[in-house]
Amino acid sequence: MSVKRASGDVTVTLGDDFVATVEICRGPNNFFDITLIDALAGAFEALDGDPACRAIVLCSEGKHFCAGADFARRDRSTVDDGSDRHLYDAAVRLFETRTPVVAAVQGAAIGGGLGLALMPDFRVAAPEARFAANFARLGFHHGFGLSVTLPALVGQQHALELLYTGRRIDAAEALAIGLVDEVAPLERLRERARARATEISLSAPLAVRSIRETMRGELPARIRAATARERAEQERLQRTADFKEGIAASAERRTPRFTGS
């Protein structure tokens, strides 16, 4: 029997096959902020403590997996909650969770949305999916731990190219460079992601968690260190004229005219 519960814009469905589905419900773009990432981390932490869950499928409603932060918003609520806590503190909580995760990626995984897509252990993408670390095209520094996760998946040279240029790649290229593990038709996307999660759930759960700790145990500390640097550089560069130009150009759908100031 399935059990469904919700927290804010995140729903969790846990069936009797040891696989949970965690869905982001902010379609069509699924922009994130600290509230959403906190809710995701809370859902994952709760599933860590549930013996009926051995693997998680992370997915999103709507057209896009996650378009990152909504720069049309002119307030600080995207990155903090009015206290000393920052968006990346919530992101570290996600990386600290212990249950294997398979992401089902449709549409765009852009900017911080790409960072979110790289948190899971595996990614299944629809052919229509597209990926971009578009930060430099907006005039600032990448974030969400991409300093660690992106080169780990695609290698240093591919990571440098994607970060320096901010160019978008499609699912086929993402598969070719190792950014995703499988490409599946959109109508079968969640089915294929769930199949991977189910295969994980058939293994001994204590063994899987032990192996995951061996393979990924240092990741949260590396993400914490990386996001400290990423945050400082983002805050510095967000005070520049180039950042203002990058955001304006993006909103106006034109090529930015950066001046290096």
N, C-alpha and C positions, 0 to 999 in steps of 0.2 A: 504494500500500500504506500502511495506517495504522501509525503508530508510537505506542505508548502507554507513558507513564512516569509514575511517581508520586513525590511528596515529601510525606510525612506525610499530611495529610488533603486533599491537592490532587492530582488526576490531570490529565494532559495527553495529549490525543490529537491527532496531526497527520496529516491525510490527504494525498492527492496533489493536492488542489485548492487548496493554499496557505492553507487555513483550519484553525486549531487550536481545539480545544475544551478549555477549562480549567474543571474542575468541582470545586466544594467538596463534600467528602464528610463532613459532620458532621450528617447528617439526624437527626431531622426539622426541627430549628430552625436548624441551621448557625450557632450562636453563634460569634463570633470572639474571638481573643485575639492577642497579639503573634506567637505561633508561627505561627498560620494566615496572618496578613497578611504576615509574612516569607516564608512558603512561596509565597503568591500572587505577591509581588513577584519572588521568585527565578524562578518559572515564566515570568512575563512578560519578565523580563530575558533569560532563555535564549532565548525565542522572538524577541526583538529581534535576536539574533545569528544566527538561523537563516534563510537565504535561502529556505527552503521554506515560510516562514510570512509571509503578508501581511496577515492579519486574524485576530482572536481572538473566539470566543464564550465569554463568562463565564456559567456556570450553576451550579446547586446541586442536589444530590440532595434527596429528601424533600419535605415539605409546604411549607416556607418557603424563600425565597431567602436571607434572613439576618435573624435576630431581634436582631442587634446583640450587645452584651456580655451575659454571663450574670451578673446581679447576685445570683443565689443563691450564687455563689462568693464566699467571704470572704477571698480572698488577692489578692496583687498581680500574679499571673501573667497576668491578663487584659491589663494595660497595660504591664508591663515584664518583662524577663527576668533580673532580678537585677543587671544592669549599669547603665550610664548611659543605655541605650537605652530608648525609650518606644514604645508602640503607634503614635503618630503619626509617629515616624521611619520606621517601616515603611510607613505610609500614604503619606508623601512619596515613597518609592521607587516605589510603584505609579504615582503621578502623573508620575513622571519617565520612565516607559517610553514607547517610541516607536511601538508597533504599534497601529493602530486596534482598538477593542474594542466589541463589541455585547453587551449584557447581556440574558439571558433571565430574566425575573422572575416567579416564581410565589409565591403565598402572601404572607407578610409581608416587607416591607423596612422595618424599624422601627429608630429611633434611629441608632446607628452603622451598622446594616445599610442604612439609607437613604443614609448617607454613602458606603458601599461601592457601592451601586447607581448613584450619581451620578458615580463615577469614570470609567466607560466613555464612549465618544463617543455611543452610542445605546442606547436601552432598548426592548425588546419585552416587553409585560406580558400575562399571562393575565387574563381577566375577574375571576378570583378574587383577584388581587393586591390588596394594600392597603399604603399608605405612611403613615408618621407620623414626624415629628420630635418625639418625645414627651418630650423632655428636661425642659421646664418642668413637665410633669405629674409628673415624678420629683423635682423640686426642685433641678435643677442646669442647667448650661450645655450647649448643643449642642456637637458635636465633629465629627471626621473631615473637616474642611474645608468643612462645610456653609455656613459664613459666606460662602464664595466660590461654591460650586457651585450652591446652591439658588437664590439670586437671579438667577444667570446664566441659569438655565433658565426660571424661572416669573415673574421680575420681583420688584422689591423688595416690593410690597404683598402679593402672594401669599406670599412668603417670610416676611414679618413675621407674617402671620396663622398660618401653619403652625407657626412657631417659638413664638409667644406662646401659642397655644392647645394645641398638641400633638395636635390632632385628626387622626383617621385619614381618609384619602380612598381611594376605590376607583379601579380602573383607568380607568373612564370619566372621572372628574373629573381624574385625573392626565393623561390624554390631552388634555383640554380646556384645561388650563393650561400644557401644554408639558413636563410632568415626564417623560412617556414619549412615544415616537415612533410606537408602533403597539400595538394590542391584538389578540391572536390567541388562538383557542381553546387551552386547555391542552394538548390532544393534538397541536397543531401549533406550540406555542410555540418549541421549539428549531429546528424546521424553518424558521420565519419568521426567527428570529434568524440562523440560518445563511445564509438567502437574502440577508439584508442584508450579512453578512460576505463572502459570495461575490461580490456585486456590487462591493464595495470591492476585492476581490482581483483583479478583471479590469482595474483601472486600473494604470497604470505605478507600480510600488512606490516608486521613488525620488521620483517626483512626489508621490505620496500622503504620504510621510513629510515631504517639504519643505513641502507645504501644511499638514499637521498641525502642524509646528513653527511656521509662521507664525501659525496660528490658536490654538494652545494652548501655545506656547513659554514664555509668562510664567506659566502656571498652576502649575507646581511651586513657584516662588518665592512666589507668592501663597498657596498652600496651606501652605507652611512658616511664613509669617508668621501666617496665620490660626490654625493649629493651636497655635502658641506661646501666643497669647491664649486660645484655647479650653481648652487644657490648664491654664493658670494659673487660669482661672475655675472649671473643673470641680473642681480640687483645693481651691480655697477654699470652694466651695459644698458639697462633700461633707463638710465639717466642721460643717454647720448642722443644726439640728433639722428644718428643712423637708425636707432630703434624706432623713433617716432616716424621716420620715413618708411621703414619696413612695414610697420603696422598700417600706415596710410595707404601704401602701395597695395598691400594685400586686400584691404577693404575696397579699393578702387579697381582691383584686378588689372594692375599695370606693373611694368618692370620697375623695381625700385631704383632710385638714383642716390646711391650712397656717396658720402663725402669723406668718410673716415673721421668724423667728429661727433 
